[in-house]
Amino acid sequence: MASFRLFIVFCSLVLTPCLLQAAEETLVLGDGTTVKVLFFEPREAAESPQLAILVAGGSSNEFMARAQFWLGKELVDRGWAIAVPISPSGRRFFVENGQIFPEIIERLHASHKLKESKSLLVGISSGGSAALAIATQNPGAYLGVVATPGRLWDESLITSLQGLPIYLRIGERDDFRWNRKLASMVDILHDAGARVDAAIVPDARHIFQLDWDDMEAWLTRLQQPEP
């Protein structure tokens, strides 16, 4: 647990200079709610980038967004535009605010030159769990989910997932023992109709380096038109 806390502090210190280059936007939603969003896009893109939404963990506040942005930076480096919403209430998105994500995405498409397609949800740890929970509320609205790691918080809410693609990775030595739940989670997701690519990462703990060759292969398949 101590090593995990040190990792969060390290990431926030190292990545803050990068994060300050983001465009900070305030979106006003239909019900009057205002949501601060940190927006990144690749510096040189041959075409309009595809949008991914990074769901910060914990209270989804700006500190957690900064601490977990390394996953977003990797995607920006690979040509994606990344938006990081900051929770308007200081509470976890998937508890009360998950339903606002489709409108956030709609507003971002209206204000930026983005590829006309569904958006990807990504998250780490509780952010990965939040991404899963948000997507399962409205699976048809999203391109897919990356949870590295993530877990299902309320399995009773998982119904029809309409072929939702999910990339799920959990460390073999996960500090919270989420690895022990992977098989049952995969069964639940498959039974609900999701297309799940799940694996245990050998010798990894709760936070780990991704296999980007494997990840990019999954993203490439995700962006190809369905037969």
C-alpha positions as CSV (number, residue, x, y, z in Angstrom):
1,M,0.0,0.0,0.0
2,A,2.8,2.4,0.8
3,S,4.4,1.7,-2.5
4,F,1.1,2.5,-4.2
5,R,0.9,5.9,-2.4
6,L,4.5,6.7,-3.4
7,F,3.7,5.9,-7.0
8,I,0.7,8.3,-7.0
9,V,2.9,11.1,-5.5
10,F,5.7,10.4,-8.0
11,C,3.3,10.5,-11.0
12,S,1.7,13.7,-9.9
13,L,5.1,15.4,-9.5
14,V,6.6,14.1,-12.8
15,L,3.5,14.6,-15.0
16,T,2.3,18.0,-13.7
17,P,4.5,20.0,-16.3
18,C,3.0,17.9,-19.1
19,L,-0.5,18.3,-17.8
20,L,-0.2,22.1,-17.6
21,Q,0.0,22.1,-21.4
22,A,-3.6,20.9,-21.6
23,A,-6.5,23.2,-22.7
24,E,-8.6,23.7,-19.6
25,E,-12.3,24.0,-20.6
26,T,-15.5,24.5,-18.7
27,L,-18.5,22.7,-20.2
28,V,-22.0,23.8,-19.3
29,L,-24.4,20.9,-19.5
30,G,-28.0,21.0,-20.3
31,D,-29.1,20.9,-16.6
32,G,-26.7,23.8,-15.8
33,T,-24.0,21.6,-14.3
34,T,-20.5,22.9,-15.1
35,V,-17.7,20.4,-15.6
36,K,-14.0,21.3,-15.9
37,V,-12.3,19.2,-18.5
38,L,-8.5,18.9,-19.3
39,F,-8.2,18.4,-23.0
40,F,-5.1,17.1,-24.9
41,E,-4.7,16.4,-28.6
42,P,-1.7,15.2,-30.5
43,R,0.6,17.9,-31.8
44,E,0.8,16.5,-35.3
45,A,-2.1,14.6,-36.6
46,A,-2.7,13.7,-40.3
47,E,-6.5,13.5,-39.6
48,S,-8.9,14.3,-36.9
49,P,-8.0,12.3,-33.8
50,Q,-10.3,9.8,-32.1
51,L,-11.4,10.8,-28.6
52,A,-10.8,8.9,-25.4
53,I,-12.1,9.9,-22.0
54,L,-9.7,9.2,-19.1
55,V,-11.7,8.6,-15.9
56,A,-9.7,9.7,-12.9
57,G,-9.9,7.4,-9.8
58,G,-10.7,8.3,-6.2
59,S,-12.9,11.4,-6.1
60,S,-12.2,12.1,-9.7
61,N,-10.6,15.4,-8.7
62,E,-7.7,17.2,-10.4
63,F,-5.0,15.7,-8.2
64,M,-6.1,12.2,-9.2
65,A,-6.3,13.3,-12.9
66,R,-2.7,14.5,-12.7
67,A,-1.5,11.4,-10.9
68,Q,-3.0,9.0,-13.4
69,F,-2.4,10.9,-16.6
70,W,0.5,8.7,-17.7
71,L,-2.0,6.4,-19.4
72,G,-3.6,9.3,-21.2
73,K,-0.2,10.6,-22.3
74,E,0.6,7.3,-23.9
75,L,-2.6,7.5,-25.9
76,V,-1.9,11.1,-27.0
77,D,1.5,10.0,-28.2
78,R,-0.3,7.4,-30.3
79,G,-2.6,9.9,-32.0
80,W,-5.6,10.0,-29.7
81,A,-7.2,13.1,-28.2
82,I,-7.7,12.8,-24.5
83,A,-10.3,14.5,-22.3
84,V,-10.1,14.3,-18.5
85,P,-13.3,15.4,-16.8
86,I,-13.0,16.7,-13.2
87,S,-15.9,15.7,-11.0
88,P,-18.1,18.7,-10.4
89,S,-19.1,17.5,-6.9
90,G,-15.8,16.0,-5.8
91,R,-17.4,12.6,-5.7
92,R,-16.6,9.5,-7.7
93,F,-18.1,9.7,-11.2
94,F,-19.6,6.3,-11.2
95,V,-21.5,6.8,-8.0
96,E,-23.6,9.9,-9.0
97,N,-22.3,11.5,-12.2
98,G,-21.7,8.7,-14.7
99,Q,-24.8,9.6,-16.7
100,I,-23.2,13.0,-17.8
101,F,-20.5,11.4,-19.9
102,P,-22.4,11.1,-23.2
103,E,-23.2,14.8,-23.0
104,I,-19.6,15.7,-22.1
105,I,-18.6,13.7,-25.3
106,E,-21.2,15.5,-27.4
107,R,-20.0,18.9,-26.2
108,L,-16.3,18.0,-26.9
109,H,-17.2,16.9,-30.5
110,A,-19.0,20.2,-31.0
111,S,-16.0,22.3,-29.9
112,H,-13.1,20.3,-31.4
113,K,-12.2,18.7,-34.7
114,L,-12.5,15.0,-33.7
115,K,-13.1,11.8,-35.6
116,E,-16.9,11.2,-35.9
117,S,-17.1,8.0,-33.9
118,K,-17.8,6.7,-30.5
119,S,-15.3,7.5,-27.7
120,L,-13.2,5.1,-25.7
121,L,-13.3,5.1,-21.9
122,V,-10.0,4.4,-20.1
123,G,-9.0,4.3,-16.4
124,I,-6.5,2.9,-13.9
125,S,-7.5,1.3,-10.6
126,S,-10.7,2.9,-9.2
127,G,-10.7,4.9,-12.5
128,G,-10.8,1.7,-14.4
129,S,-13.6,0.5,-12.2
130,A,-15.4,3.8,-12.8
131,A,-14.9,3.4,-16.6
132,L,-16.5,0.0,-16.5
133,A,-19.4,1.2,-14.4
134,I,-20.0,4.2,-16.6
135,A,-19.9,2.1,-19.8
136,T,-22.3,-0.5,-18.5
137,Q,-24.9,2.2,-17.8
138,N,-25.0,3.0,-21.5
139,P,-22.9,0.5,-23.4
140,G,-24.1,1.6,-26.9
141,A,-22.6,5.0,-26.3
142,Y,-19.0,3.9,-26.2
143,L,-16.3,2.5,-28.5
144,G,-14.9,0.3,-25.7
145,V,-13.4,0.3,-22.2
146,V,-9.8,0.0,-21.1
147,A,-9.5,-0.9,-17.4
148,T,-5.9,-1.5,-16.2
149,P,-6.8,-2.6,-13.6
150,G,-10.5,-2.4,-12.9
151,R,-13.2,-4.3,-11.1
152,L,-17.0,-4.6,-11.1
153,W,-18.5,-2.8,-8.1
154,D,-22.2,-3.8,-8.5
155,E,-22.6,-6.9,-10.5
156,S,-26.4,-6.8,-10.2
157,L,-26.4,-3.8,-12.6
158,I,-24.7,-5.7,-15.4
159,T,-27.4,-6.6,-17.9
160,S,-27.1,-6.3,-21.7
161,L,-23.7,-5.0,-22.8
162,Q,-24.5,-5.1,-26.5
163,G,-21.1,-6.4,-27.6
164,L,-19.2,-3.8,-25.7
165,P,-15.4,-4.3,-26.2
166,I,-13.5,-4.4,-22.9
167,Y,-9.7,-4.6,-22.4
168,L,-9.1,-5.7,-18.8
169,R,-5.7,-6.3,-17.2
170,I,-5.0,-7.1,-13.5
171,G,-1.6,-7.8,-11.8
172,E,-0.8,-11.3,-10.7
173,R,0.2,-9.9,-7.3
174,D,-2.5,-7.2,-7.1
175,D,-2.4,-5.5,-3.6
176,F,-6.2,-5.6,-3.3
177,R,-6.5,-9.2,-4.7
178,W,-8.6,-8.1,-7.6
179,N,-6.8,-10.9,-9.5
180,R,-8.8,-13.4,-7.6
181,K,-12.0,-11.9,-9.1
182,L,-10.9,-11.8,-12.7
183,A,-12.4,-15.1,-13.8
184,S,-15.8,-14.4,-12.3
185,M,-15.8,-10.9,-13.7
186,V,-15.1,-12.2,-17.2
187,D,-17.9,-14.7,-16.9
188,I,-20.4,-12.0,-15.8
189,L,-19.3,-9.7,-18.7
190,H,-19.4,-12.5,-21.3
191,D,-22.8,-13.5,-20.1
192,A,-24.0,-10.0,-20.6
193,G,-22.7,-9.9,-24.1
194,A,-19.5,-8.0,-23.8
195,R,-16.4,-8.8,-25.9
196,V,-13.8,-9.2,-23.3
197,D,-10.0,-9.3,-23.7
198,A,-8.8,-10.1,-20.2
199,A,-5.6,-11.3,-18.7
200,I,-3.4,-11.5,-15.6
201,V,-0.2,-9.6,-15.9
202,P,2.6,-11.9,-14.6
203,D,4.4,-10.8,-11.4
204,A,2.7,-7.3,-11.5
205,R,1.1,-5.5,-8.5
206,H,-1.8,-3.1,-8.5
207,I,-0.1,-0.5,-10.8
208,F,2.0,-1.9,-13.7
209,Q,3.5,-1.1,-17.0
210,L,1.2,-2.0,-19.9
211,D,2.3,-4.2,-22.8
212,W,1.7,-1.5,-25.5
213,D,2.3,-3.8,-28.4
214,D,-0.6,-5.9,-27.1
215,M,-2.7,-2.9,-26.3
216,E,-2.1,-1.3,-29.7
217,A,-3.2,-4.5,-31.5
218,W,-6.4,-4.4,-29.5
219,L,-7.0,-0.7,-30.3
220,T,-6.4,-1.4,-34.0
221,R,-9.0,-4.2,-34.0
222,L,-11.4,-1.9,-32.1
223,Q,-11.1,0.8,-34.8
224,Q,-11.8,-1.5,-37.7
225,P,-15.3,-1.7,-39.1
226,E,-17.3,-4.7,-37.9
227,P,-17.9,-7.3,-40.6
